Amino acid sequence: MFWVRDKSFYRTLLVLAVPIILQNIITHGVSLADNMMIGRLGETAISGLYFGNRIQMVLQILLFGIESAIIILASQYWGKKDLSRIKDIYSIATRLTLLFTLAVSMVIGILPHAVMRIMTADAEVIECGAGYLRIVSFSYIFFSLTMMLIATMRAVEKVRIGLINSIVALCVNVFGNYVLIYGHFGLPALGVRGAAIATIISRIIEFSVVLFYVLKCDTNLKLRLSDIKRWDSQIFHDLVKYGSPLIGGQIVWATNQFMRAFIVGDMKQDAMAAVSITDMYDALLCLGVFGLASAVGVVVGKTIGRGAIEEVKTQAKTMQVIFLCLGVLCSGIAFIFKEPFLSFYNLSPETMQTADSLMAVLYVCIIGRCYQAPSLMGLVKAGGDTSFVFKNDTIFVFCVVLPSAMLAQFHFHAAAWIVYACLLSDQVLKCFVAVVKINSFNWMKKLTR
């Protein structure tokens, strides 16, 4: 059977996907609010915030590896209704995450200028970004703890708290930006530093909201503070075994993002700002399809957990078509709303022209991303074949993306749109790999004990 005919499948997807999509949009809105409100201060501020947020993105990418391990393992145990194992998974993952995030926060908080110099040589941009990093590094701990809680709730099909939590965080962040960036209600105008302070406040509040929900309102898992002490050697072994390729894949992507910032940092300031704006637009457009991929991952994991392999095959065929159609839709939306989006920024004619050329690259690459990325993450990775995605990403990043982009920028001094096309080239090329891998159906693995 090619299409899933069971209406409950689509109903479950919608129930899971819509809150996740809205949550992703709103969570992204926190960064978008910073970007747009800082955009009124000019190209230097935009570039400083861009490089400052690269660290947040690298951290988020690495944490996504742990988050994925939680969802993949816990959703299969949720299919078996083994709550004790899910609590073990949460406890172990959270303790490891906390140690890692504390170390990152300390390094970034103490050495922000050194971190910025790795990415760019522009003195003004370094000073602006370092001021942002020194303050915002305090938010990383709260952000990581929130991610672990929300990932665990997603695995047991509790997704609305993520949406509610993100709405609260966005409102707090936008208001904080309004007050602290520009200086209102008698407070001084702090510029980029004001955006960092607003981010810290919003992260603390969003963590408090989700923690209250998990401890007082959730009826599926019923976590307690004492559960953080749980430790099971077998679960730890499984997290390491199946999570290592996921984390390794995220390290590859974190390296890609860091090197991407290094490459972009060699561009002229107008090109830096254009890349920052285009990346923000790109991320905003893909939020819907990645939210759907997260929901597919939970459904697929749960289905594999109860042993319905043939059902998973039909689900995979259906989702590939849906992802491809969404890619075409996102490309059309990108073209239609480009001008209104760029109008939010106070840009020079040179920056506007560069951004326009980068957007043209995006129209093509976004179709590929919307098919292959959620297919590989929502199906192959969630299906249990975590090592394949890691190997695939490693080959493309280090053999295709970074070499071509570095040659284009440092050797040929190519136009910004050519370098940007190199940085996004894997989004199209991976489609050929994804088609073969997914339809071989050798990625479905039962991971539960």
Buried (B, 14 or more C-beta within 10 A) or exposed (E): EEEBEEEEBBEBBEEBBBBBBBBBBBBBBBBBBBBBBBBEBBBBBBBBBBBBBBBBBBBBBBBBBBBBBBBBBBBBBBBBEBBEBBBBBBBBBBBBBBEBBEEBBEBBBEBBEEBBBEBBEBEBBBBBBBBBBBBBBBBBBBBBBBBBBBBBBBBBBBBBBBBBBBBBBBBBBBBBBBBBBBBEEEEEEBBBBBBBBBBBBBBBBBBBBBBEBBBEEBEBBEBEEEBBEBEBEEBBEBBEBBBBBBBBBBBBBBBBBBBBBBBBBBBBBBBBBBBBBBBBBBBBBBBBBBBBBBBBBBBBBBBBBBEBEEBBBBBBBBBBEBBBEBBEBBBEBBEEEBEEBBEBBEBEEBBBBBBBBBBBBBBEBBBBBBBBBBBBBBBBBBBBBBBBBBEBBBBBBBEBBBEBBBEBBEEEEBEBBBBBBBBBBBBBBBBEBBBEBBEEBEBBEBBBE
